Amino acid sequence: MLERKRDVYLRVEKVSEIVETLKEIMELEEELKELFYEYDTYNLEESKIFENWSSYLDDILLRLDHVTL
């Protein structure tokens, strides 16, 4: 049996609406990337603060271990 290839053409209606929707999706994607970047920045800053607090607490506890009543 002989196979023949056929081109399939689809008629897309309302192409401009599809393009606008895709543009909106791309804008939302960029906005989401920016939000994640901000979150990562804040998370890093918060981690540094907690690390400092933990270090200070360890230092205080070490000094208290050497105090005798």
N, C-alpha and C positions, 0 to 999 in steps of 0.2 A: 504494500500500500504506500502510496506516495504522499508525503506530508507537505503541505504548503503552508508557508508562513503568511499570516495576514496581519496587517497593521490594524490596531484598534484605536479609534479616535473617540475621545470622550468630549462631549460638549459641556463646557463649564459655564454655567450661568452665574452672574453676579460676581465676576472675578474681582471687581473693585472692593466688594465687601470682604471677600476672603483676604485680600491683600491688607486691608485696614485691620482686620482681626489679627493677622499675623504680626503687623506692626505693633499693635497693642500688647500682644504676648511678648514681643521682644523688649518693649519698654518695661513691662512688668518684671521680666527676667533681670534687666539691668538694675531696677529698683531693689529687687530681692538680693542681688549680689552685693549692693551697697549696704543693705541692712545686715547681711551676714558679716561683711567686713567690719562694720561698726560693732556688732556683737563680739566678734573675735578680739577687737581692740579693747573693749571694755572688760572682757573676760581675762585678757592678759594683764591689764592694769589691776584688776581685782585680785588675781592670783599673786601678783607682786606684793600687794598690800597685806594679804593674809600671810604670805611668806615672811614678811618683815615682822608682823605681829607675833608669829610663831617663834621667830628668832629672838625677839625681845622677851617673850615669855620664858623661853629656854634659858636665856641669860639671867633673868630674875630668879628662876628656880635654882639655877646653879649657885647663885650668890646666897640664896636662902639656905641652901644645904650647908654652907660654911658658917652660918650664924649659929652660935650656941647660946642657949638661955641659961 
